Amino acid sequence: MPILFNKDIEEDAENFIKDFDADILTHPRAVDIEKFAEFYLGLTPEYNNLSHCGLILGRMVFNDTDRIPIYDAERQRAEYISASRGTVIIDNTIVDDEHRLRSTMGHEAGHWIYQQSYFYTDPNQLTFFDMIDRMGTACRKSDIEGGVGTKRTLSTDHDWLEHQAKYFSAAILMPREAMKVVCGDEAVRRNLTAEAPGLEEIFLANHVAEVFNVSVESARIRIKQLEYDFKPTMHNNPAIFTIGYPERVFSL
């Protein structure tokens, strides 16, 4: 199991972007993550029903196999399909949800980059054990989207595998240097504080989400990861407090 610090993943993602499309770091915009996965990493994207209820959002296949489970909606039963090493399978339920599709593709790319040696099996080696779990990942909704904003206990191999992939997805979709351009401008931060006290992070997260084509929640978490969040301050008028979104302002 490769043990990596978050700073190592940040540096790796930044180096990938420098080689893939360096202009993004100085002129921030959405990373073409599907192009990155298919044409830069050499993966083969496929789309299928990975479960009957949308529980599994993505699979990264590390070994040639005929034992990838899918759900046959027409026959309403589970089936197995064949898939070659380097196939990334995205669940059909998120094909039309661009933000979830992008985060899942980035997540599976992270698995491929960091964990090939962990999942690799020698096809010539005789084994008496069912190796289906070593063929590839089965990334659940909770692995990719769950636990946002909370610290996850990294105590098992699965915890580390999913943490690395999840962190890489954020780092490749919202690269550190590009985030510095968007979030680190002191003039912009002063203006936000002056014009929207108490709501700075909401406006900033919406702006980051628009620039990088990610969900607002993903943008909010990335802002906190890189410590671009705003420290709590008292409103100029202590009789005013805010909850939620800018349009929800309540007076005491």
WOWOUR-V866060 format. One record per residue. N is the residue number from 1. RES is the residue in three letters. OMEGA is omega in radians with two decimals (none if undefined). Layout:
BEGIN
N RES OMEGA
N RES OMEGA
END
This chain:
BEGIN
1 MET 3.11
2 PRO 3.09
3 ILE -3.06
4 LEU 2.97
5 PHE 3.10
6 ASN -3.13
7 LYS 3.09
8 ASP 3.12
9 ILE 3.08
10 GLU -3.12
11 GLU 3.12
12 ASP -3.12
13 ALA -3.13
14 GLU 3.13
15 ASN 3.07
16 PHE -3.13
17 ILE 3.10
18 LYS -3.12
19 ASP -3.07
20 PHE -3.11
21 ASP -3.00
22 ALA -3.10
23 ASP 3.13
24 ILE -3.06
25 LEU 3.14
26 THR 3.09
27 HIS -2.97
28 PRO 3.07
29 ARG -3.11
30 ALA 3.03
31 VAL 3.06
32 ASP -3.00
33 ILE 3.10
34 GLU 3.07
35 LYS 3.11
36 PHE -3.11
37 ALA -3.02
38 GLU -2.99
39 PHE 3.10
40 TYR 3.14
41 LEU 3.11
42 GLY 3.13
43 LEU 3.12
44 THR -3.14
45 PRO 3.00
46 GLU -3.09
47 TYR -3.08
48 ASN 3.03
49 ASN -3.06
50 LEU 3.03
51 SER -3.12
52 HIS -3.00
53 CYS -3.13
54 GLY -3.12
55 LEU -3.12
56 ILE -3.07
57 LEU -3.09
58 GLY 3.03
59 ARG 3.02
60 MET -3.06
61 VAL -3.08
62 PHE -3.11
63 ASN 3.05
64 ASP -3.08
65 THR 3.00
66 ASP -3.03
67 ARG 3.05
68 ILE -3.11
69 PRO 3.05
70 ILE 3.11
71 TYR 3.10
72 ASP -3.06
73 ALA -3.11
74 GLU -3.14
75 ARG 3.13
76 GLN 3.11
77 ARG 3.09
78 ALA 3.11
79 GLU 3.00
80 TYR 3.05
81 ILE 3.07
82 SER 3.09
83 ALA -3.12
84 SER 3.04
85 ARG -3.14
86 GLY 3.07
87 THR 3.04
88 VAL -3.06
89 ILE 3.14
90 ILE -3.11
91 ASP -3.10
92 ASN -3.07
93 THR -3.10
94 ILE -3.10
95 VAL -3.11
96 ASP 3.09
97 ASP -2.93
98 GLU -3.11
99 HIS 3.14
100 ARG 3.08
101 LEU -3.11
102 ARG -3.13
103 SER 3.12
104 THR 3.10
105 MET 3.08
106 GLY 3.13
107 HIS -3.13
108 GLU 3.06
109 ALA 3.08
110 GLY 3.07
111 HIS -3.09
112 TRP -3.08
113 ILE -2.97
114 TYR -2.86
115 GLN 3.14
116 GLN -3.12
117 SER -3.14
118 TYR -3.06
119 PHE -3.03
120 TYR 3.00
121 THR 3.13
122 ASP -3.10
123 PRO -3.12
124 ASN -3.10
125 GLN 3.14
126 LEU 3.09
127 THR 3.13
128 PHE -3.09
129 PHE 3.07
130 ASP -3.04
131 MET -3.07
132 ILE -3.14
133 ASP 3.14
134 ARG -3.14
135 MET -3.11
136 GLY -3.12
137 THR 2.98
138 ALA -2.98
139 CYS -3.13
140 ARG 3.08
141 LYS -3.13
142 SER 3.11
143 ASP -3.04
144 ILE -3.03
145 GLU -3.03
146 GLY 3.07
147 GLY -3.12
148 VAL 3.10
149 GLY 3.11
150 THR 3.14
151 LYS -3.13
152 ARG 3.10
153 THR -3.11
154 LEU -3.05
155 SER -3.13
156 THR 3.07
157 ASP -3.14
158 HIS 3.11
159 ASP -3.12
160 TRP 3.14
161 LEU -3.07
162 GLU 3.09
163 HIS -3.13
164 GLN -3.12
165 ALA -3.12
166 LYS -3.14
167 TYR 3.12
168 PHE 3.14
169 SER 3.11
170 ALA -3.07
171 ALA 3.14
172 ILE -3.14
173 LEU 3.11
174 MET -3.03
175 PRO -3.05
176 ARG -3.10
177 GLU 3.10
178 ALA 3.08
179 MET 3.10
180 LYS 3.11
181 VAL -3.07
182 VAL -2.97
183 CYS -2.99
184 GLY -3.14
185 ASP -3.06
186 GLU 3.13
187 ALA 3.12
188 VAL -3.11
189 ARG 3.10
190 ARG 3.13
191 ASN 3.11
192 LEU -3.14
193 THR -3.12
194 ALA -3.02
195 GLU -3.10
196 ALA -3.12
197 PRO -3.11
198 GLY -3.11
199 LEU -3.05
200 GLU -3.05
201 GLU 3.10
202 ILE 3.13
203 PHE -3.13
204 LEU 3.13
205 ALA 3.09
206 ASN 3.13
207 HIS 3.12
208 VAL 3.14
209 ALA -3.14
210 GLU -3.11
211 VAL -3.00
212 PHE 3.13
213 ASN 3.07
214 VAL 3.10
215 SER 3.12
216 VAL 3.14
217 GLU 3.09
218 SER 3.10
219 ALA -3.13
220 ARG 3.14
221 ILE 3.13
222 ARG 3.08
223 ILE 3.13
224 LYS 3.11
225 GLN -3.08
226 LEU 3.06
227 GLU 3.01
228 TYR 3.10
229 ASP -3.11
230 PHE 3.10
231 LYS -3.13
232 PRO 3.09
233 THR 3.09
234 MET 3.07
235 HIS -3.14
236 ASN 3.12
237 ASN -3.06
238 PRO 3.12
239 ALA -3.14
240 ILE 2.96
241 PHE -3.07
242 THR 3.07
243 ILE 2.99
244 GLY -2.96
245 TYR -3.03
246 PRO -3.07
247 GLU -3.11
248 ARG 3.12
249 VAL -3.05
250 PHE 3.10
251 SER 3.08
252 LEU none
END
